[in-house]
């Protein structure tokens, strides 16, 4: 079956929250509130198993512009049962295409799986290379200030 990759819509928000927070409960990403998701729904791209409003959400990602030349890929999650099908790669590719279209020259991600991003030309970077504004969400993290994520970045 071919997944449908599209921009998120309001009916997707609760599904996105469930998927992201499942990974957050396992300590693999930050949890997101419904309020945060509704505020940022336009940042999200989703993968679904169909076009109907009740289709299953298979994955999501978000591109958040943080500065005139910098954006972050965040909340990248693929449902356990859908992993290994290339959905994560498709979601990252959409984010990178969107960043290029916006004129962003650098995209970064904070990840526990830096090798996944190698295929897109990302390299591990020192977190200190990123502006302090990037760390605004970190105070919500249960691991703060002992972050164990790896920063990766790609320049266009």
C-alpha positions as CSV (number, residue, x, y, z in Angstrom):
1,X,0.0,0.0,0.0
2,X,1.2,3.5,-0.9
3,X,1.2,6.0,1.9
4,X,-0.3,9.5,1.4
5,X,2.2,12.2,2.4
6,X,0.5,15.6,2.9
7,X,0.4,18.7,5.1
8,X,-1.3,18.2,8.4
9,X,-4.9,19.3,8.9
10,X,-6.8,20.0,12.0
11,X,-8.4,16.6,12.3
12,X,-4.8,15.1,12.4
13,X,-3.8,17.0,15.6
14,X,-5.0,14.5,18.2
15,X,-3.5,11.6,16.1
16,X,-0.2,13.5,15.9
17,X,-0.3,14.1,19.7
18,X,-0.9,10.4,20.4
19,X,1.9,9.3,18.1
20,X,4.4,11.9,19.4
21,X,3.5,11.3,23.0
22,X,3.9,7.6,22.7
23,X,7.5,8.2,21.8
24,X,7.8,10.8,24.5
25,X,6.7,8.4,27.1
26,X,9.6,6.1,26.1
27,X,12.0,9.0,26.5
28,X,12.6,9.3,22.7
29,X,11.3,12.8,22.1
30,X,9.5,15.8,23.7
31,X,5.8,15.5,24.5
32,X,3.5,18.0,22.8
33,X,0.3,19.4,24.2
34,X,-2.8,19.9,22.1
35,X,-2.3,23.6,22.4
36,X,1.2,23.4,21.0
37,X,0.0,21.3,18.1
38,X,-2.9,23.5,17.2
39,X,-0.5,26.5,17.3
40,X,2.0,24.8,15.0
41,X,-0.2,22.5,12.9
42,X,1.0,24.3,9.7
43,X,4.6,23.1,10.5
44,X,3.5,19.4,10.3
45,X,3.6,16.9,7.4
46,X,1.9,13.6,8.0
47,X,1.9,10.1,6.4
48,X,-1.5,8.3,6.3
49,X,-2.7,5.0,5.0
50,X,-5.5,6.7,3.0
51,X,-7.3,9.9,2.1
52,X,-10.3,9.6,4.3
53,X,-10.6,11.7,7.6
54,X,-10.5,8.4,9.6
55,X,-7.4,7.1,7.9
56,X,-4.6,5.9,10.2
57,X,-1.7,8.2,10.9
58,X,1.5,6.4,10.1
59,X,4.0,9.2,10.8
60,X,4.6,12.8,11.2
61,X,7.4,15.5,11.1
62,X,7.5,19.2,11.5
63,X,9.7,21.9,10.0
64,X,10.1,24.9,12.3
65,X,11.8,28.0,11.1
66,X,13.9,29.3,13.9
67,X,15.8,32.2,12.2
68,X,16.3,33.8,8.8
69,X,18.6,31.0,7.7
70,X,17.9,28.2,10.1
71,X,15.1,25.6,10.5
72,X,14.6,22.5,12.6
73,X,13.2,19.1,11.7
74,X,11.3,18.1,14.8
75,X,8.7,15.6,16.1
76,X,9.7,13.1,13.5
77,X,7.9,9.9,14.4
78,X,6.8,6.8,12.5
79,X,4.3,4.3,14.1
80,X,6.1,1.1,15.2
81,X,4.0,-1.0,12.8
82,X,4.9,1.3,9.9
83,X,8.7,1.5,10.4
84,X,11.0,0.1,7.8
85,X,8.8,1.3,4.9
86,X,10.6,4.5,4.1
87,X,8.0,6.8,5.7
88,X,10.6,8.6,7.8
89,X,12.8,9.2,4.7
90,X,9.8,10.6,2.9
91,X,8.9,12.9,5.7
92,X,12.4,14.2,6.1
93,X,12.6,14.8,2.3
94,X,9.4,16.8,2.4
95,X,10.8,19.0,5.2
96,X,14.1,19.5,3.4
97,X,12.2,20.5,0.2
98,X,10.1,22.9,2.2
99,X,13.2,24.4,3.8
100,X,14.8,25.0,0.4
101,X,11.6,26.5,-1.0
102,X,11.6,29.0,2.0
103,X,15.2,29.9,1.3
104,X,16.6,28.4,4.5
105,X,20.3,27.6,4.2
106,X,20.7,25.3,7.2
107,X,18.5,22.6,8.7
108,X,19.2,20.9,12.0
109,X,17.7,18.1,14.1
110,X,18.2,16.9,17.6
111,X,18.1,13.1,17.5
112,X,19.0,9.8,19.2
113,X,19.6,8.3,15.7
114,X,22.1,10.5,14.0
115,X,23.0,7.8,11.4
116,X,19.4,8.0,10.0
117,X,20.2,11.6,8.9
118,X,23.4,10.6,7.1
119,X,21.5,9.7,3.9
120,X,20.4,13.3,3.6
121,X,23.9,14.8,4.0
122,X,23.5,15.8,7.7
123,X,26.6,15.8,9.8
124,X,27.0,15.8,13.6
125,X,27.6,19.3,14.9
126,X,28.5,20.7,18.3
127,X,25.3,21.9,20.0
128,X,27.0,25.2,20.8
129,X,27.0,26.0,17.0
130,X,23.2,26.4,17.3
131,X,21.7,29.7,18.5
132,X,20.4,29.8,22.1
133,X,16.9,30.3,20.8
134,X,16.9,26.7,19.7
135,X,16.9,25.5,23.3
136,X,13.7,27.2,24.4
137,X,11.8,23.9,24.4
138,X,14.6,22.1,26.4
139,X,13.4,23.4,29.7
140,X,10.3,21.2,29.2
141,X,12.4,18.1,28.8
142,X,12.7,15.7,31.8
143,X,16.4,15.3,30.8
144,X,17.2,19.0,31.0
145,X,20.0,20.1,31.5
146,X,21.7,16.8,30.7
147,X,20.6,16.5,27.1
148,X,21.7,13.2,25.5
149,X,20.4,14.0,22.0
150,X,22.9,14.5,19.1
151,X,22.7,17.6,17.0
152,X,22.9,17.1,13.3
153,X,22.8,19.7,10.5
154,X,22.9,20.0,6.7
155,X,23.8,23.1,4.8
156,X,22.4,23.9,1.3
